[in-house]
Amino acid sequence: MGRAMVPRACHPTGGGMITQNVQQPDEAQLFAALRAFMLEVLPAGTTVLQSRQNRTPPPRGMLVLITPLSRQPIGTGSTRYGPQSCTLLRQEQLATQISLFGTGAADAAQTLLTLWRDAWSTTFFANLVAQQHGMPRLAPLYADNAECLPYVNAQQQYEPHWQLTLHSQLTFSITLPAATATAATVHSVAADRL
């Protein structure tokens, strides 16, 4: 029994092409962009880490943890065709939780809240894309108000802990190989012979 050909995205004829997709941005790129923003605007010596890492001891000084919360589509997708590929694009809203620990956390939370709601942050991310290859096109939308939450460290001591959620828009894409024609043969048929 033969195998049925199943059409693939951007390759409606099925073909024999191996599909290798490239997704942009990935989680590492998003973290790198957000981390660059935090390091730019927070006091020198602040440690910025991606959350949910095992066996990572807390550093001295102020600590910022970045946690991705959700990614939701906010528009209808589109497709762009290239010579040998097609790219599916989708606008998404990204929600990211920022947790700040240690002395100065309250002031740092207010700094992030103020700058994220200002055009300054939009300019920062536009410049980041222009200056560093591989950075995602991230556009700040709004930030939820910062909250003070209880936090008890390993020595059973209360420490300052502030948290806020940053919302941004990003363009997510998947690039796939596409079938292309290198030659075409045209036959003319008389209309009365149809």
C-alpha positions in Angstrom: 0.0 0.0 0.0 1.4 3.4 -1.0 1.7 6.4 1.3 -0.7 9.3 0.8 0.8 12.7 0.1 -0.3 15.2 2.8 0.0 18.9 1.8 2.2 21.0 4.0 1.9 24.6 5.0 3.3 26.8 2.2 3.8 23.6 0.2 0.3 22.7 -1.0 1.5 20.0 -3.5 3.1 17.9 -0.8 6.3 17.3 -2.7 9.3 15.6 -1.2 10.9 18.6 0.4 12.0 18.2 4.1 10.3 20.8 6.2 12.6 22.7 8.4 11.0 25.6 10.1 12.6 28.6 11.7 10.6 30.3 14.5 11.3 33.9 15.6 11.6 35.1 18.3 12.4 32.2 20.5 12.3 32.3 24.3 16.1 33.0 24.6 15.7 36.1 22.3 12.8 37.5 24.3 14.7 37.0 27.6 17.8 38.7 26.1 15.8 41.7 25.0 14.0 42.1 28.3 17.2 41.6 30.3 18.9 44.3 28.2 16.1 46.7 29.1 16.3 45.9 32.8 20.1 46.3 32.9 19.9 49.6 31.1 17.4 51.2 33.5 18.0 49.6 36.9 20.9 50.4 39.3 24.4 49.0 38.5 25.0 45.6 40.1 21.4 44.4 39.7 21.2 40.7 38.8 18.6 39.9 36.2 17.8 36.2 35.8 15.2 34.1 34.0 12.9 32.5 36.6 12.1 28.8 37.1 15.7 27.7 37.1 16.8 24.9 39.4 19.8 25.0 41.7 20.4 28.7 41.2 21.3 30.4 44.5 20.1 34.0 44.9 22.9 36.6 44.4 23.8 39.4 46.7 22.1 42.8 46.1 18.9 43.4 44.2 17.6 40.5 42.2 15.1 40.7 39.2 13.4 37.6 37.9 11.7 37.5 34.5 8.8 35.1 34.1 6.9 34.7 30.8 3.2 34.4 31.7 1.3 34.2 28.4 1.4 34.8 24.7 -1.9 35.5 22.9 -2.6 36.2 19.3 -4.0 39.7 18.8 -4.7 39.8 15.1 -5.2 37.7 12.0 -2.0 36.2 10.6 -0.5 36.9 7.2 1.9 35.2 4.9 4.9 36.5 3.0 6.4 34.6 0.1 10.0 34.6 -0.8 11.9 32.8 -3.7 12.3 29.5 -1.8 10.3 30.0 1.4 7.2 31.5 2.9 6.9 33.2 6.3 3.7 33.0 8.4 3.4 36.1 10.6 1.2 36.6 13.7 1.0 39.6 16.1 1.0 38.5 19.7 0.6 40.1 23.1 3.2 38.9 25.6 2.7 39.2 29.3 5.8 39.0 31.4 6.0 39.0 35.2 8.8 41.0 36.8 9.7 40.1 40.4 12.1 42.4 42.3 13.8 41.4 45.5 16.1 43.2 47.9 16.8 46.8 49.0 15.6 49.2 46.4 13.0 46.9 44.9 10.2 49.4 45.4 12.0 52.2 43.6 13.1 49.8 40.8 9.5 48.6 40.3 8.3 52.2 39.9 11.2 53.0 37.5 10.1 50.0 35.3 6.4 50.9 35.5 7.1 54.5 34.5 9.5 53.8 31.6 7.4 50.9 30.2 4.5 53.3 29.9 6.6 55.9 28.2 7.8 56.3 24.6 11.4 56.0 25.9 11.0 52.2 26.1 9.7 51.9 22.6 12.7 53.8 21.3 15.0 51.6 23.4 13.7 48.4 21.8 13.8 49.9 18.3 17.4 50.8 18.8 18.2 47.4 20.2 16.9 45.7 17.1 18.9 48.1 14.9 22.1 47.5 16.9 22.0 43.8 17.7 21.3 41.0 15.3 18.6 38.5 16.5 16.8 40.8 18.9 13.0 40.5 18.6 10.8 43.4 17.5 9.2 44.1 20.9 6.9 47.1 21.4 5.8 47.9 25.0 2.0 48.3 25.4 1.3 48.9 29.1 2.2 47.7 32.6 0.1 46.6 35.5 0.6 48.5 38.8 3.4 47.2 41.0 2.4 45.2 44.2 4.4 44.6 47.4 4.2 40.9 48.2 5.4 39.0 51.3 8.7 37.2 51.0 10.6 35.3 53.6 14.2 34.3 52.8 16.1 31.1 53.9 17.1 32.8 57.1 13.4 33.4 58.0 13.8 37.2 57.4 11.4 39.4 55.5 12.8 41.0 52.4 11.4 43.6 50.1 9.6 41.9 47.2 7.7 43.9 44.5 6.1 42.5 41.4 4.5 43.9 38.2 3.5 42.6 34.8 4.7 44.1 31.6 2.6 43.8 28.5 4.1 44.1 25.0 3.4 43.3 21.4 5.7 41.2 19.3 5.7 39.7 15.8 6.0 35.9 15.8 7.0 34.2 12.6 7.5 30.7 11.3 9.6 30.4 8.0 9.1 27.3 6.0 10.5 26.1 2.7 8.1 26.5 -0.2 7.7 24.8 -3.6 8.9 26.9 -6.5 8.8 26.4 -10.2 12.1 26.7 -12.1 10.5 26.3 -15.5 7.0 26.3 -17.1 5.7 24.8 -20.3 2.7 26.5 -21.9 0.5 24.8 -24.5 -2.1 26.6 -26.5 -5.3 24.9 -27.2 -7.8 26.1 -29.8 -11.0 27.2 -28.1 -13.3 25.2 -30.4 -11.6 21.9 -29.4 -12.6 22.2 -25.8 
